[in-house]
Amino acid sequence: MIVTTTELFKQAYGNYAVGAYNINNLEQTIGLFRGNLGKSKSNADPENPGKAAPFIIQISRGARDYSDKRFLEAMIRTAQDVFPEAIFAVHLDHGTEEVCYDCIESGFYSSVMIDASHHEFEENIAITRRVVDRAHEKGIVVEAELGQLGGVEEDVVGSVKLTDPAQAAEFIERSGCDSLAVAIGTSHGAFKFSGKQGLHFDCLEEIQKAVPAGFPLVMHGSSSVPKEWVERINNAGGAMKDASGVNEDEYIRAAKLGVCKINIDTDGRLVWCATHREFFRDHPAEFDLRPPGKQFMANYADYIQHKNSKLGSLGELENVRKALQK
């Protein structure tokens, strides 16, 4: 069942965060659904009915351009038929104004993100307001961004600029956005921190105090970049040095401060890379793409389960379903 992010956030606020996972292909799509439903194979695991979680599928502009946007949409619609018990939102990640309009008119997306954070404050508000007006006419909700993250996301190169709590409430009121991505020290990609740097919880606390009560906040660039997967990549011929990410134990702390959505993209790429490097290292004569694909789907499903346990969303699917039925 496709729902809006707003419907998911109503249940999550102050309790847990919903995982927002970027996908690009069939194997990621299948692994994502299986992982969020507690399935390691095509059938449900009857011994673990409490492992299911609501989730958000994120589609970036790069993913839309990778083949053709209609392929991704068709895969997700098919997954919805194959896994009818799933409850999820379909979200455009880091959209331009033009791409937001295209997604709004498609009738497929339940949520879009307009990222005008690289513009000045007033222009950011104006662009976001236009997207909000168009989206709300179709019953679609809008995520906006205030402040800037470091690193690279698709073709967006950011320099760190923490969100100003004093501007957050004004931005929300004037733009009409339904959720706000805030910059609190995270960055895109696999190289987020050096030394003992981490999230600016003092900034997050001030933002939560400044915005309307219960307003959902979003954390981008939140992959944890697990050392295990980096080491597996490097042991199989990779060369990732000094990669670092967000401490997973900080997810719940952020959720308690109003963060309802946590974006995870890089970690999925690490699982893909490690799985394929290891497979072809161990099977150098193999040229069939399906065996490593099957292994990746299983590995990714397991990793999604792990992530949801850290986000606090594991086992919350039935609570969301009951709330939607009221």
C-alpha positions as CSV (number, residue, x, y, z in Angstrom):
1,M,0.0,0.0,0.0
2,I,1.4,3.4,-1.0
3,V,0.8,6.1,1.5
4,T,2.1,9.6,2.1
5,T,5.1,10.2,4.3
6,T,2.8,12.3,6.5
7,E,0.7,9.3,7.4
8,L,3.9,7.4,8.4
9,F,5.3,10.3,10.4
10,K,2.1,10.6,12.5
11,Q,2.9,7.2,14.1
12,A,6.7,7.7,14.1
13,Y,7.1,11.1,15.7
14,G,9.0,11.0,18.9
15,N,9.1,7.2,18.9
16,Y,11.2,6.0,16.0
17,A,12.4,7.0,12.5
18,V,11.2,5.6,9.2
19,G,14.0,4.3,7.0
20,A,14.2,6.1,3.6
21,Y,16.1,3.8,1.2
22,N,17.3,4.8,-2.3
23,I,16.9,2.2,-5.0
24,N,18.2,1.9,-8.6
25,N,17.4,-1.6,-9.9
26,L,15.4,-4.8,-9.6
27,E,17.7,-6.5,-7.0
28,Q,17.6,-3.5,-4.6
29,T,13.8,-3.3,-5.0
30,I,13.3,-7.0,-4.1
31,G,15.8,-6.9,-1.3
32,L,14.2,-3.8,0.1
33,F,10.7,-5.2,0.2
34,R,11.8,-8.5,1.6
35,G,13.9,-6.8,4.3
36,N,11.1,-4.5,5.5
37,L,8.7,-7.5,5.6
38,G,11.0,-9.8,7.6
39,K,11.5,-12.1,4.6
40,S,14.7,-13.7,3.6
41,K,13.1,-15.6,0.8
42,S,10.0,-15.2,-1.4
43,N,7.8,-16.4,1.5
44,A,7.1,-14.8,4.8
45,D,9.1,-16.1,7.8
46,P,6.3,-17.4,10.1
47,E,8.7,-17.5,13.1
48,N,9.4,-13.7,12.9
49,P,6.1,-11.9,12.3
50,G,7.2,-8.9,14.3
51,K,10.1,-8.0,12.0
52,A,8.1,-6.0,9.5
53,A,8.4,-2.2,9.3
54,P,6.9,0.7,7.3
55,F,9.4,2.3,4.9
56,I,10.0,4.9,2.3
57,I,11.3,4.2,-1.2
58,Q,13.5,7.0,-2.4
59,I,14.1,7.6,-6.1
60,S,16.8,10.2,-7.0
61,R,17.1,12.1,-10.2
62,G,20.1,9.9,-11.0
63,A,18.0,6.7,-10.5
64,R,15.3,8.1,-12.8
65,D,17.9,8.8,-15.5
66,Y,19.8,5.5,-15.0
67,S,17.5,3.7,-17.4
68,D,14.1,5.2,-17.8
69,K,11.9,6.4,-14.9
70,R,9.1,4.1,-16.0
71,F,11.2,1.0,-15.3
72,L,11.5,1.9,-11.7
73,E,7.8,2.8,-11.4
74,A,6.9,-0.5,-13.0
75,M,9.1,-2.5,-10.6
76,I,7.7,-0.8,-7.6
77,R,4.1,-1.4,-8.8
78,T,5.0,-5.0,-9.4
79,A,6.5,-5.3,-5.9
80,Q,3.3,-3.8,-4.5
81,D,1.4,-6.7,-6.0
82,V,4.0,-9.3,-5.0
83,F,4.2,-8.0,-1.4
84,P,0.6,-6.6,-0.7
85,E,1.2,-6.4,3.0
86,A,3.8,-3.7,2.6
87,I,3.1,-0.1,3.7
88,F,5.4,2.4,2.2
89,A,5.7,5.9,0.6
90,V,7.3,6.6,-2.8
91,H,9.4,9.7,-2.5
92,L,11.4,11.8,-5.0
93,D,14.8,12.5,-3.4
94,H,16.6,15.9,-4.0
95,G,14.3,17.1,-6.8
96,T,14.6,20.3,-8.8
97,E,11.5,22.3,-9.4
98,E,11.0,20.9,-12.9
99,V,11.5,17.2,-11.7
100,C,9.1,17.8,-8.8
101,Y,6.4,18.9,-11.2
102,D,7.0,15.9,-13.4
103,C,6.7,13.5,-10.5
104,I,3.6,15.3,-9.2
105,E,1.9,15.0,-12.6
106,S,2.9,11.3,-13.0
107,G,0.3,10.2,-10.4
108,F,2.8,7.7,-9.0
109,Y,4.7,9.5,-6.2
110,S,3.1,10.1,-2.8
111,S,5.9,12.5,-1.7
112,V,8.4,14.8,-3.4
113,M,11.5,16.7,-2.1
114,I,12.3,20.1,-3.5
115,D,15.9,20.9,-2.7
116,A,16.4,24.6,-3.2
117,S,18.8,24.8,-0.2
118,H,21.6,26.2,-2.4
119,H,19.5,29.3,-3.0
120,E,19.2,32.3,-0.7
121,F,16.6,32.0,2.0
122,E,13.9,34.0,0.2
123,E,14.4,32.2,-3.1
124,N,14.3,28.8,-1.3
125,I,10.9,29.8,0.2
126,A,9.5,31.0,-3.1
127,I,10.5,27.8,-5.0
128,T,9.3,25.5,-2.2
129,R,6.0,27.4,-2.1
130,R,5.4,26.9,-5.8
131,V,6.1,23.2,-5.5
132,V,3.9,22.9,-2.4
133,D,0.9,24.5,-4.1
134,R,1.2,22.2,-7.1
135,A,1.7,19.1,-5.0
136,H,-1.1,19.8,-2.5
137,E,-3.6,20.1,-5.3
138,K,-2.9,16.4,-6.0
139,G,-2.8,15.2,-2.4
140,I,1.0,14.9,-2.5
141,V,3.2,16.0,0.4
142,V,6.4,18.0,0.2
143,E,9.8,17.8,1.9
144,A,12.0,20.8,1.7
145,E,15.6,21.5,2.9
146,L,17.0,24.4,4.9
147,G,20.8,24.5,5.5
148,Q,23.3,22.5,3.4
149,L,25.0,19.2,3.8
150,G,28.6,18.5,2.7
151,G,29.6,15.8,0.2
152,V,28.1,14.9,-3.1
153,E,24.6,13.7,-3.9
154,E,24.1,13.0,-7.6
155,D,25.2,16.3,-9.2
156,V,24.7,18.4,-6.0
157,V,28.0,19.4,-4.4
158,G,27.3,20.8,-0.9
159,S,29.4,22.8,1.6
160,V,28.3,22.4,5.2
161,K,25.9,25.0,6.4
162,L,24.0,24.1,9.6
163,T,20.3,24.9,9.7
164,D,19.5,28.1,11.6
165,P,16.9,27.3,14.2
166,A,15.7,30.9,14.1
167,Q,14.8,30.5,10.4
168,A,13.2,27.1,10.5
169,A,9.8,28.1,11.9
170,E,9.5,31.0,9.4
171,F,10.5,28.8,6.6
172,I,7.9,26.2,7.4
173,E,5.1,28.7,7.8
174,R,5.8,30.7,4.6
175,S,6.7,27.7,2.4
176,G,3.9,25.4,3.6
177,C,6.2,22.3,3.4
178,D,5.1,19.1,5.2
179,S,8.5,18.1,6.5
180,L,11.9,19.7,6.7
181,A,15.3,18.3,6.0
182,V,17.8,19.9,8.4
183,A,21.6,20.1,8.3
184,I,23.0,19.0,11.7
185,G,26.4,17.8,10.6
186,T,25.8,14.9,8.3
187,S,27.0,14.8,4.7
188,H,26.4,12.7,1.6
189,G,28.6,9.9,0.5
190,A,31.0,7.5,2.4
191,F,33.3,10.0,3.9
192,K,31.3,12.0,6.5
193,F,33.4,12.6,9.5
194,S,37.0,12.8,10.6
195,G,38.3,12.3,14.1
196,K,35.5,12.3,16.7
197,Q,33.1,14.5,14.9
198,G,29.4,13.6,15.0
199,L,25.9,15.0,14.9
200,H,25.1,18.4,16.3
201,F,22.4,17.4,18.7
202,D,22.4,20.9,20.3
203,C,21.4,22.3,17.0
204,L,18.7,19.7,16.5
205,E,17.3,20.4,19.9
206,E,17.0,24.1,19.1
207,I,15.3,23.3,15.8
208,Q,12.7,21.1,17.4
209,K,11.9,23.8,20.0
210,A,11.6,26.4,17.2
211,V,9.3,24.6,14.8
212,P,5.6,23.8,15.4
213,A,4.9,21.0,17.9
214,G,5.0,17.6,16.2
215,F,6.5,18.9,12.9
216,P,8.5,16.1,11.3
217,L,12.2,16.6,10.6
218,V,14.4,14.7,8.2
219,M,18.0,13.7,8.4
220,H,19.9,13.3,5.1
221,G,23.3,11.7,4.6
222,S,22.7,9.2,7.4
223,S,24.4,6.0,6.2
224,S,26.6,4.5,8.9
225,V,29.2,3.2,6.4
226,P,29.9,0.1,8.5
227,K,33.6,-0.8,8.8
228,E,32.6,-4.5,8.2
229,W,31.4,-3.8,4.7
230,V,34.2,-1.4,3.9
231,E,36.7,-4.0,4.9
232,R,34.9,-6.7,2.8
233,I,35.1,-4.4,-0.2
234,N,38.8,-3.7,0.4
235,N,39.6,-7.4,1.0
236,A,38.0,-8.2,-2.3
237,G,40.1,-5.7,-4.3
238,G,38.5,-2.3,-3.4
239,A,40.3,0.8,-2.3
240,M,38.0,2.6,0.1
241,K,40.2,4.4,2.7
242,D,39.0,6.4,5.7
243,A,35.3,6.0,5.0
244,S,33.1,6.9,7.9
245,G,29.5,7.5,8.7
246,V,26.8,8.3,11.3
247,N,26.9,6.2,14.5
248,E,23.8,4.0,14.3
249,D,23.2,4.4,18.0
250,E,22.4,8.1,17.4
251,Y,19.4,7.3,15.2
252,I,17.0,6.8,18.1
253,R,18.3,9.9,19.9
254,A,17.5,11.9,16.8
255,A,14.1,10.3,16.5
256,K,13.3,11.4,20.0
257,L,14.0,15.0,18.9
258,G,11.5,14.9,16.1
259,V,13.5,13.2,13.2
260,C,10.9,11.0,11.6
261,K,12.8,10.1,8.4
262,I,16.4,9.0,8.1
263,N,17.9,8.7,4.6
264,I,20.2,5.8,3.8
265,D,21.7,5.3,0.3
266,T,25.5,4.8,0.6
267,D,25.1,1.7,2.9
268,G,23.1,-0.1,0.2
269,R,25.8,0.6,-2.3
270,L,28.4,-0.8,0.0
271,V,26.4,-4.1,0.4
272,W,26.1,-4.3,-3.4
273,C,29.7,-3.6,-4.0
274,A,31.0,-6.1,-1.4
275,T,28.6,-8.8,-2.5
276,H,29.6,-8.6,-6.1
277,R,33.3,-8.2,-5.5
278,E,33.4,-11.2,-3.2
279,F,31.4,-13.4,-5.6
280,F,33.6,-12.8,-8.6
281,R,36.8,-13.0,-6.5
282,D,35.6,-16.4,-5.2
283,H,34.2,-17.6,-8.6
284,P,36.6,-16.2,-11.2
285,A,35.2,-18.4,-14.0
286,E,31.6,-17.3,-13.3
287,F,29.9,-15.0,-15.8
288,D,26.2,-15.5,-14.8
289,L,24.8,-12.3,-13.3
290,R,22.0,-14.1,-11.4
291,P,23.9,-15.9,-8.6
292,P,25.5,-12.7,-7.2
293,G,22.2,-10.9,-7.7
294,K,20.4,-13.5,-5.5
295,Q,23.1,-13.2,-2.9
296,F,22.8,-9.5,-2.9
297,M,19.1,-9.6,-2.4
298,A,19.5,-11.8,0.6
299,N,22.3,-9.7,2.0
300,Y,20.4,-6.4,1.4
301,A,17.3,-7.8,3.0
302,D,19.3,-8.8,6.1
303,Y,20.9,-5.4,6.2
304,I,17.5,-3.6,6.0
305,Q,16.4,-5.6,9.0
306,H,19.5,-4.5,10.9
307,K,18.9,-0.8,9.9
308,N,15.3,-0.9,11.0
309,S,16.3,-2.3,14.4
310,K,18.6,0.7,14.9
311,L,15.9,3.1,13.6
312,G,13.3,1.6,16.1
313,S,10.9,0.9,13.3
314,L,11.2,-2.9,13.4
315,G,7.9,-4.5,14.3
316,E,5.9,-1.2,13.8
317,L,4.2,-2.2,10.5
318,E,1.0,-3.6,12.2
319,N,0.7,-0.5,14.4
320,V,0.8,1.7,11.3
321,R,-1.8,-0.6,9.5
322,K,-4.2,-0.3,12.5
323,A,-3.8,3.4,12.6
324,L,-4.6,3.8,8.9
325,Q,-7.7,1.7,9.3
326,K,-9.2,4.0,11.9
